[in-house]
Amino acid sequence: MAGSVRALGQEARDLAMVGAVEIERGEIGAIPYAAVGSGRPVVVSAGLWPTTGVAGDKFVHGVLAPVRRLAAQRRLIVVNRRAGLPADLTMGDLAAEYADSIRRHLDGPVDLIGTSTGGSIAQQVAADHPDVIRRLVLLSTACRLGPYGRELQALVAAQLRAGQVRRAVGTGAADLVPPGLRTLARGVGWAAARRVVTSAAVAADLAATLEAEDGFDLAACERPIQAKTLIIGGGRDRYYSTGLFEETAALIPGSVLRLFPRRGHIGVTTDPRAQALISGFLTAPQAE
């Protein structure tokens, strides 16, 4: 956690250095967004967050961490799920909303980055709506959740559906820390639950998202992703195995896979080497 706080501070300084201190917020169609910078847009599909929308500067800076090197030359647009999601939500439904918003409100195909759950959405967008994607970066995400991640998310979703909000937040919090700290983290999550999941509507939206991701599988999409794609993963990721990253690369023709064996699900997103790869990939010349 201390490392995450230091990283957030560094991200904020990096953005400030290029003058991107003002965060613009609004909606692109139905999808909430927060944006910094100017230039050709890079859309960043946020990873799983307990709440919908893009409130909170620390949230925005955290999502932008992998692409903060681009803030001086590109418009960085964070998108997250809207509120009021249907109980039978699918990744296809979310992808259609994201794609429609991009198509109607942004100028031409965009570069899209998806992290973790946001990467599942990004894959579905790229597969189902190739016209809106120029280049694709998949960070700490793969063609489907691994068994551990699927079991964990199903448990948290079931707890939320049963009204066991404190238990659900405690379960999620315990999974974010090393084994020796899980009892403490579960207790902290239990105590803070009502500040994290503030209403039954928030719980329902989170449960719907978890259930939708559990049903996602890139291999089941009707057509393969056509966009030029960079895949970055950590060899110690608990939710996506090295085999799943490799399968994802095999499912996306011409994609490039870069693995960091000693990094986990979160660690790879703040690794300077991974950030340099993303920056290089998105700034390299590409035929239109």
Salt bridges, closest charged atoms under 4 A:
ASP14 OD2 - ARG68 NE 2.23
GLU24 OE2 - ARG75 NH2 3.01
ASP57 OD1 - ARG25 NH2 3.01
GLU97 OE2 - ARG82 NH2 2.82
ASP100 OD1 - ARG104 NE 2.80
ASP111 OD2 - ARG74 NH2 2.69
ASP111 OD2 - ARG134 NH1 3.12
ASP111 OD1 - ARG135 NE 3.46
ASP131 OD2 - ARG103 NE 2.81
ASP175 OD1 - ARG238 NH1 3.50
GLU211 OE1 - ARG161 NH2 2.79
ASP217 OD2 - ARG144 NE 3.06
ASP237 OD2 - HIS265 ND1 2.70
GLU247 OE2 - ARG144 NH2 2.61
ASP271 OD2 - ARG263 NE 2.79
ASP271 OD2 - ARG273 NH2 2.73
GLU288 OE2 - ARG40 NH1 3.36
GLU288 OE2 - ARG134 NH2 3.20
